[in-house]
Amino acid sequence: MPRSSFELKGSSFTLSVLHLKTSNLEQIKSELVAKLALAPHFFIGAPLVLNLSQIVEKEFNIGDLKQMLAEMDLVIVGITEASNTLIEQAKSVGLASIKTGKSVNTPTIPKTTKVIKKTVRSGQQVYAKNADLIIIGSVSNGAEVIADGSIHIHGTIRGKAMAGAAGDKHSVVIAHNLQAELISIAGQYWLNDKIQEQLEQPANCIRLEQENLILEPLPF
């Protein structure tokens, strides 16, 4: 009997979900361009699911949206929480309808810790997949550190730190000297000017509280 040329198995993957709150494609594009500029290496090419729960179908064309996002190098693999009309639209342009479940809504809990014992230089990116990230050193301006869990920086951060990249809202960013270009936790972010407004001392912890970032000074 000939050996099968394939094997079909169930699996689960971490997917980012883009929650759309408007049907205005120009507004979506403008805000996405600004967002992508903050961390292009993290978002470009990553698979995305569109949450369309707030979209009114008569005002929306999924084909136009898909084309626009493709031109921005965003990879759309499917939609979720959409009306039957939007599901049919999605099928017509080759997008799957994905049922909301643990694989989409529940972030992966970090099970390991990635330790970097050096300064992360400008232009470099470090990603701790399914892990917390500890940097024993600094993060230079123009560098990016990303973790599915929390990020601890035992030095100065002048670049970008993105914790909870897979959606874990319990993640935190801790830095001995916080001078970051950007801090993000589970998609919520502050730029440097906002961070500077909140600073009282160099050492701080940033975490989420009811979808808002808060900064807490640390006693060291």
Buried (B, 14 or more C-beta within 10 A) or exposed (E): EEEEEEEEEEEEEBBBBBEBEBBEBEEBBEEBEEBBEBBEBBBEEBEBBBBBBEBEBEEBEBEEBBEBBEEEEBEBBBBBBBBEEBBEBBEEBEBBBBEEEEBBEEBBEBEEBBEBEEBBBEEBBBBBBBBBBBBEBBBBBBBBBBBBBBBBBBBBBBBBBBBBBBBBBBBBBBBBBBBBBBBBBBBBBBBBEEBEEBEEEBBBBBBBEEEEBEBBBEEE
